[in-house]
């Protein structure tokens, strides 16, 4: 006769053991960091801080330069007035027409640019590819990025990720954060224009060019997969940072503290 409570008891014991190990590891790591801060050579502390700051600053400048270069190349195309139906939609949803730039290009382009005063760029190729409801969904998606200053957020996250490149937990958080920005923009567009319109726009853009640089298809294949899954209702639990990333990052921090105390 088997004991039906054996499995729950075992799971509870395993969970408590893992929790105890995590607490001990956290306390040990904190003690190492405090010991390094109080007793370590000031030159090492200043050198490490300066190195991380320099890496983060370089990543910040590099990202600004890349974004500015990409934006300048696209904005070289001829600017044309918004069509009446698009301008009417923009006015209906309370958007500012002056914050939308329409360029003459056969490529389907839609992205939000600008860090302090974000704007939206659309292309005539996008208007030809998408139906009116799909175009509205794409515009609302980008307007959500604009309202929340997402280009600036991504810039800061990328700089932090570059400065702490040696921590897997930071790199995983950076990716999940960018994916969440896209999911939030999708939710906003789906509430305003309908989930079918947004799904149709995403499908047409991915079918047109899987590697498109359009702002509607952004943050890499992971984000696109998560967005499609969310639209299909397949995402039952929020994405979280893995335990493996936490553990490996803790080990790396231990090793760094030990090396700096030598």
N, C-alpha and C positions, 0 to 999 in steps of 0.2 A: 504494500500500500504506500503510495507516494504522498508526500506532504505538499499540499497545494500552496502553502505559504512560503515554500523554499525560495522560489524565484523572486517574489517581491522583497523578501528579507535580504537576499543576495544583492539585488539591485540597490536597496537602501544602503547596505554596508559599503558597496562599491562607490556610491555617490558621496557618502560621508568621508571615505578615505581620500577620494579625489579632491574634495573640498578642503580637507586638512592639508593635503600636499600643496594645494594652490595657496592656501594662507601662509604656510611655512615658506614657500618660495617667494611670495610677495614680501614678507617680513625680512627674509634674507637679502633680497635685492635692495630693499630700502636701506638696510643697514650698510650694505656695501656702498651705495650711493652717498649716504651721509658720511661714512668714513672717508670716502674719496674727497668729498667737498671740504671736510674739516682738516684732514691731515695731508692730503695730496699736495704736490708741488704746484704753486700758483701758476707757474709757466705752463704746465700741462693743462690745467683747467682753461687758462686763457687761450692756449693754442687750439684746444678742441672746440671751444666756443667760437673762436674766430673762423676755424675751418668750416664748421657747420653753417655759420652765417654766410660765409663766402659762397659756399655751394648753393644755398638757398637763394642768395641774391643773384648769382649767375643764372640759375634756372628761371628766376623771375624776369630778368632782362631778356633772356633767350626766348621765353614764351611771348613776351610783349613784342619782340622783334618779328618773330614768326607770324603772330596774329596780324600785326600791322602790315607786313609784307603781303600776306594772303589777301587781306582786305583791300589793300591798294590795287592789287592785280585785278580783283573782281570789279572794283568800282571804276576801272578804266573803261568798262563798257559804257555805251551810250545810255544816259538816263532818259526814261520816258514817263509821261504822266500815268497815273493809275487809271485803269478803265472805269467807266461809270459804275458797273456792277460791283467791282471791288471797292471803290471809294464809298459806295452806299453801304456796303457791309462794314467797312471800317468805321464809318460814322455811326451805324446802328449799334455796334458794340462799344462805343465810347472810346475808340482808339484815335490817336493823333495821327493825321495823315502825314504831317511833316516828319514823323519818326519812321516812315516806311520809304525805302528806296527801291524802285523797280528798274532793273537793268535789262538791256537787250542782249540775251544770250540763249542759245539753243539748249544749254544744259539746265536741268532742273535744280535750281539753287534756292535754298531758304535757310537763313542763319541769322543769329543775333550777334551783333558785334558792338564793341565799345565798352570800356570798363566803367567809366564814371557817368557817361551819358549814352547808355546802350540804345541801339537802333536795330531795325529789321531790314534785311535785304532779301528781295525776291527777284526771280528772273522770269522772262517771258516763256522760257522753256518749261518752267514749273506750271505756269498757267495753262499751257497747251497740253500738258500731260495729265493734270488733275481735273476732275469735275469741280463744279462750283462748291458743293458741300465739302469735298476733300480739300480744296484750296482754303476754305474757311478754317478747317481743322488744322491744317499746317500753319496758317497764320496765327491762330490762337495758341498753338504750341510754342511758337517763337515769341509771341507777346508775353507769355508766362515767364519765359527766360528773361525777357526785357524788364518786366515789372520787378522781378526778384534779384536783378543784377547778377544773374548766373555767370556771365563771362568773367566778372571780377571774382566771384567765388571760386570758379575753376582755376583762375590764375593763382590765387592764394593756396589752394589745395595742391596744385602742381609744384609750387615752390616748397611747400612743406614736405611733399613726397620726395623731392630731389634732395633736400637737406638731410632727411632721415632715410636715405636710400637703403641703408643696411638693415632696416627693421621690416620684416615681412608683414607685420601687422599694420604698419602704416601704408604699405603699398596696396594691401588688400582693402583697407579702409578707403584709400583714394579712389580705387576702382568702383567700390560699392557706392561711394558718395556721388560720383558722376552718373552712375546708373540711376540712383534715386532721383537726381535732378530731372532726368529724362522721364521717369515714371510719373513724377509730380506734374510735369508739363503735359504729359499725355492725359492724366486724369482731368486736368483743367480743360483741355481741348475736348475731351470726350463728354464732359458735363455740358459744355456750351454748344458743340456742333454734333454730338452723337458719336457713339463708339464705332458705328459702321463707317462713318465718313473718315474717321481717323485710321481705322484698320485698312480701308481702301487706299488712303494716301500712302501709308507705310508700305503696303503691298506693291503699289505701282512704282514707288521710288526704289525699292529693293529689286524689283524685276527689271527696272530700267538699267540700273548699275549697282551691283552688290557692293562695290567699293567706292560708292559715291561719297564726295566730301560735303554733300549737302548737310546743312544744320539739322534737317529733319531726321536724317539717318546719321547718328553721331555716337561718340564714345565707344566705338568698336563693336565687334560681333557680340560680345557679352551683353551690351546694352540692348542691341537689336533683338537678341534672343529673349531677354527679360521682358522687353516691351511687347513682343508678340505673345509670349506666355500670359502676360497680364491681360491683354486684350481678349485672349481666348478663355480667360478665367482659370488658368492652370496654376497660378501662383497662390498657393494656400498659406504659406508662411513667409514672413519677411526675410530677406537675405541678411545673413549675419556673418561676422568675422569668424573664421574657423578657429577651433581650439589649437590646431597645429600652428597657426600663425602666432597666437599668443605665446605658446610654449617655446617656439623657436626664437621669437623676439626676446623672451626672458633669458634664454641661454646666451644669446648674443650680447645682451646688456651685462650679464654676469662676466662674460669673458672680457669685455671692454673694461669694466671696472677693475678686474683683476690685473689686466695688463697695465692699466694706468697707475696702479698702486705699486708696481714693481720698481 
